[in-house]
Amino acid sequence: MLAPIALFVYNRPVHTRKTLASLEANPLAEESDLYIFSDGPKTANDIDSVNQVRSLIREPWKFKHIYIIERAQNKGLANSIIEGVSQVIQKHGRIIVLEDDLESSPFALEYFNDALNRYENEEKVMEISGYMYPVERPKSLQQSFFFRVANSWGWATWERAWKHFNPDIEALTKDFTRKDRKAFSVDGTENFWKQVQQFKDGKINSWAIRWYLSIFKQQGLVLYPRRSYIQNTGTDGSGTHSDVDQVYRVELAKKAVQRFPTVIQEDPTAYAAIKHFYKHRKGTFFERLARFLEKKINAYKAKKNKQA
C-alpha cells in the first residue's frame, strides 16, 4: 500500500515546479495519490504569485490521482499543515508530507513507503525523515538509523503517531526539567528550546517544534537515512521562515535504502555525528561574520533594486 503525498504550496511558482518535477521523477509517483493544499494570499501583493502556483499545479502531472484543495483565506503554514495532515491521515492512515521548496531524490518515495511498511506497528517509531544533515564522514553511519529529533523537510508518519500531536505548547512543556531541556536540544547544541520560547513569545508560529515536542514527550524516535532524499531549495531567502543559508545543502541519495535497523533505539554513532554538525554548522567566527556581511550586502542590493 503506497502512502498518499500531501504537498503544501503558497506563492513560489519556481520552487513549486521544481518540487513537483523531482517528485514526478520517482518511479512510484504514477501509483501514488497526491493532495495539493494551496494556501490563500495573505495580501493583495500575493494574489498574482498564488494564482501562478494554482495554474501550474493544474498541469498534467503524472500521479495516480491529484486532489487540489484551495484555501480562500490565508491560513498560514502551521495551520495549513496541521489541518491538511489531519485530513489526509484520517482517510488513509499514513502520509508523506512535502512543502513547495523540497526537491526529492528519485528514490524518495521508495524509501518513505518501505519505512512506513516496515515500522507500521512499532509504536516507538513516530516519524520517517527524508532529510539528513550533511555530517562529516557519513560512511561511518548505518544506511538508516534512529534519532530523537523530528525533521520537517520531507517526512512521513502514521495515524497512530499523529494522534499524539498536541498543538498546546504550554501543556507540552509544563513539566519540562532542566535535564529534559538539555536532552531536547541535543546537549544544548541546537536551538530547539529557543524555538519553544520564541513560540511562547509570539515571535514564531511553528507546527514543527510542537510536533518534535509531541514526539519527545512520547519518547518516540525518528528514522533517518544516511544519505538525504530531500534537498531544501528554500534556503535561498525566498521562504517565510528561512534566510540564505548553504549550511544545510546536501547531495541527494542515488539509491534506495536496503538495510533498516531492527533494534528500536537511538543510534549513538549517528547521535554523535549530528550533534557535532549542530555544534559546528555555523563555522568559525570569521565564517559567521562573512555570512552576516554577505546577507547585509544582498539585502541592501535588493532594496536598491526595488527602489530603482
N, C-alpha and C positions, 0 to 999 in steps of 0.2 A: 504494500500500500504506500503510495507516494504522498508526502505531505503537501498540502496547499501552500502557496507562497503568497505572503502579504507584502506589497510594495507601497511605501508611503512617499508621496510626491508633493511638491509645492510649486515653486516658481523658478526652477532651474532647468530649462529645456535641454541645454547642452549636457549637463550631468545625467539627467534622466535618460536621454537617448543612449548614452554610453553604458549606463547601468542595464537597460533593457537589452541592448545588443550583446553584452557579455553574458547575461543570463540566458538569452536565447541560444547562445553557442553551446550551452550544456546539452548533451545528448538526451537527458531526461526532461528537457523543457517541453517537448511536444506531448509528453504524457502527464504534465503537471498542470493543475489549476492555478490561475494567477488572479489574485484580488488586488486591485489598484485603488488606493484611497487617496483622493486628490483634495487637499485642504483648500478652503475658500480664501480669497485675497484678504489680507489684513488692512490694506489701504488701497486707495484708488490707483496709486502708483504700481501696485502689484497685479492689477487686473490683466494687463496685456501679457505678462510673462506667465501667469497662471493659465490663461487661455491657450498660449503656445504649448504648454505642457499637456493640457487637456486634448489638444489636437493631435499631438504625436502619440499619446497613449492609445489613441483610436486607430492607429495604423495597423496593418495586418501582421502583428507579431505572432510567432509560431509557438503558441502554447495550446494545451488541450482546450481549456475554456478561459476566457478573460472576463472578469466581473469588475466593472468600474463603479466606484462609489464616489460621487462628487459632493463635497460639502458646500452648502450655500454660504455659510459663515465660516470665519476662521476659528478653528478650534485650538490651534497651536499644536506643536509636535507632540508634547506629552499627552494631552487629552486624546489626540487623534490616534496615537499608537495604543494607548490603554483601551480605548473603545474598540478599535479595529481588531486588535489581537483577541480581545474577549469575544467579539462577534464571530470571528472565523474559527477560533479554537472550540467554541461551544458547539459548532456544527460538525467539525472534523476531528476533534480530539487531539490534534497536533498541528504544528505550524512552523514555517520557515519565514523569518522576518528580515526584510531589507528596507533601506532608505534610498532616496534618489541619488546619493553620491557614493554608492558602494559597487565597485567593479568586482565581478566574481570570476574565479578560475573556471575553466570548462568542466572541472571535476567537483565543483562545489555542491551541486545537487546530489551527486552520488554520495559524497561524504556526509552531508546532512541526513539523508534518508537512511544510509547504512547505520549511522549512530543512533538515529531515532528508533529504528527497529531493534537494535541490539540492547539498548538500555530502557526500553519502554516500561518495563516493570521494576526498574531499580529506583526506589523512592528517593534515595540519596542523590542521584544524578538529576539535576534540575534544569540544566541548560546545555546546549551544544553551541560552542562558539566557532564561528567561521574564520574569525581574525586571529592571528597570532603575532605577537610583538617580534620585531627584528632583533632578537637576542644574540649575544656573542656565542659562537660555537654551537649552533643549533643541532649539529650532527651528534652531539652528546646526549640529546633528548630522544625519548621514545617517539615512534611515529604519531602517537596520540597519548594524552595523559590528562590527569585531573588536577585542577587548580581551583582555588576558592572564589576568585573574582568573576562576577558576571560581566560579559562584554556585550556592547550594544551595536557593534559594527558587523552585522550579519550574524544571526543566531537562530536557534530553533528550540522548541520546547513542547511539552505535552500539557494537556488539560490538568492532569494530576499535580503538576508542578505550579502551573499558573494560578491555580486556586489559592495558593499561598501568597500571591501578590497582595500587598497591603499598601494602599496609597497614603495612609495616615503615618507620616514620618514621626510624629510625636509618640504614637503607640509603638512604633518600631524601635525607638531609641530610649524609651523612658527608663529602662533598667540597664542601660549600657554602662559597663565599668571601664576603668582606665585600661584594664587588660583587654577588654573587648575592642576598644578603640584602636589599640596597638595592633591587634590581630586583623581587624577590619582594614586598616591602612597598610597592611603588609609591613609590619615593623616600622611604621612611620615613613616609608619610602615613597608612598603615593598620597595624593591629596584627597582621598575619598572622604575622610571625616570633615575636611574643609568644605567639600561639596554639600555635606549634610548641613553644616552651619549656614552656608550660603542659601540653601533651600529654605531653612527656617527663617532667615532674614529677608526672604522675598527677593533675593538677587538672581536666583535661577529657578526654573520650573522643570526639573529633571525627573522623567519617569525612570531613567536608568539607575540612578542612585537608590531609588526606592525598591527597584527590582533586586539590585545587589543586596540591600539590607534585608529584603524578604528571604532571599536565599541564605544569607549569613545566619539569620535567626533560626532557620531550619537545619543549620549545619550541613547545608547542601553543597554539592560540587558541580563544577562546570567542566565539560570535556573540551580540550583544546587540541588542535593539530600541530605537529612540529613545523610544518610549512603552511603559511597562511593561504586560505582560499578566498580571502576578501582583501581588496585594496580600497582604502578610504580616499576618494578623489576630492573630498570636500575640504581637505586641509590646505586649500589654495586661497582661503579667505572668503569664499563665496557663501559659506554656511552661516546660519544664525548663531550657532554656538561654537564656532571654530575660527582660529586665526590661521595665517600662513605658517605652516609647520611641516618640515620634511622628516622630522624625527621618527614618525610612525610609518614611513614608506617601506614597503616590503616587495619581495619578488613572489609572484603568485605560484602556488603549487602546480606542478606539471604532471602529477599522477594522483590517484586516489589512495587513501589510507588503507593499508592491508591488515594492520595489526592494531587492535583496540585493547586497552587494559582490562584484565579480568578481575583484578583486585580493586575494589571501590574505595580508594583513599587518595589523598593528595600526594602528588609525586614530589619528593624532596629535592631532586635534581632540578626539575622544572621550576619549583618554587624559588630556589636559589638563583636560577638564571633570570627569571622575570623580576625578582627583587633587585638584582644587580642592574637590570635595564632601567627599572623605575628610578633607582638612585642616581644613575649616571646619564640618563637620557638627555638632560639639558646641557651636558658638556661642561667645559671649564668656564671660569668667569669671563674670559675674553671671547669665547664662543657664544656665550649668552649675550654679552654686550654687542657683538657683531649682529646677532639676530634682532636684538632690540632696535639697533640703529637702522637696520635694513627695513624693519617694519615701519619705523617712523618716516623714513625716506619715501617708501612706497605709498604711505598714507598721504604724505604731502604732495607727491606727484599726482595721485588720484584726485585730490582736492583741486589742484591747479588745472588739471584736465577738465574737471567738471565745470569749473568757473569759465574756462575758455569756450 
